[in-house]
Amino acid sequence: MLLPEFRLETYFSRWEFSAKYILCGSDIETLSLQELLALASDEDRERWDKLRLGYVETFGTPALRQAIAETYESISAGEVLAFAGAEEGLFAAMHAVLEPDDHAIVIVPNYQSAETLPASICAVTGIALAADDDWNLDLDELRAAIRPNTRLISINFPHNPTGKIIARDQFNELVGMAREHDLYLFSDEVYRLTERDPAKRLPQAADVYEKGLSLNVLSKAYGLAGLRIGWIASRDTALLGKMERIKHYLSICNSAPGEALAVIALHARHEILERNRALVDSNLERLGAFFGRHRDLFDWRVPDGGSIGFPRYRGADGVDAFCERLVQQTGVLLLPGSVYRSPLAATPEDHFRIGYGRRNMPDALEVLERFLAGEKGGRADRIVQR
């Protein structure tokens, strides 16, 4: 089955490298190679300096798998499979778990491939987070969606694009539900460790559930998207082996330099994450002040975690027109909610994604502020409150 157009990536293909300000980026400000190498231990630096540019193991180098395993409570290096980014891991997992007669459940809205990949294989039900109820997940609705042939539940917390984190007791209930029905729990955890309140941090699915699949990547919380290193951790090593055989048809193996640099980053994760959380917190404070000045135009909820939020635009012209006008006139890129449209469940299209992980976010906000002042002065008809 051919996959549908990836609306978000198509939108970024049009604007990402031409817009001056990416005010909807999903990652956090990256490091230079020099900055990352400065964090290397003597052993890791020697490994980098002596690196040979050949193939590496499909599962990932032993050093990388061990470094990844150290970020979990109960996962060993043998229970980790490295991928070329998170997208490859998502692709391999869905094709390893699902067959045409199966059924999967995903939450909506989502990063599009979280639903289109399973939907290219089998029947899929979408469970929408409640926009009018703080983006909460209705576990009763999810439980009612389980069928005799349901094979997998897919979740993502902190959530893209809302930043929502469900309560710990809800997560525990979800794990219990998966265990009761013998389902795989695929958990996209790429924004984990960026929670506003560490008390809201959820366990990693692979740590607490024998059929949990924890997806992670260095692109988001770590801000190292250019390394293209992701992974899945799971106690189901037979399933990991099946995913490895699927990877033979994809990247075959990761980049040797990418894996060596990933080891350095993971060993220095506390310094990197502390830096990134400080930047996000500073930007969130500025963002809160901005939205406070423009309550007539925007409804803003501070995300629980991650580096993106999903505010509502109240303008009468609609969010797509607003975003298009903004980027064309100022070079400031926001991501309209229409790219999160889903055939599985209703998604609010009067929202947009805003990112607050980049260092130049304050500059972008200043440009946006001037744009809004001009709009209010010259085209008041566009901002009539809904």
Secondary structure, DSSP 8 states (H G I E B T S, - for coil): ------HHHHHHHHHTTT-SEETT-SS-----HHHHHTT--HHHHHHHHT---S---TT--HHHHHHHHTTSSS--GGGEEEESSHHHHHHHHHHHH--TT-EEEEEES--THHHHHHHTTSEEEEEE-BGGGTTB--HHHHHHH--TTEEEEEEESS-TTT-----HHHHHHHHHHHHHTT-EEEEE-TTTT--SSGGG----HHHH-TTEEEEEESSSTT--GGG--EEEE-S-HHHHHHHHHHHTTTTSS--HHHHHHHHHHHHTHHHHHHHHHHHHHHHHHHHHHHHHHTTTTEE----SSSSEE--EE--TT-HHHHHHHHHHHH-EE-EEGGGG--SSS---TTBEEEE--STTHHHHHHHHHHHHHHHHHH-GGGG---
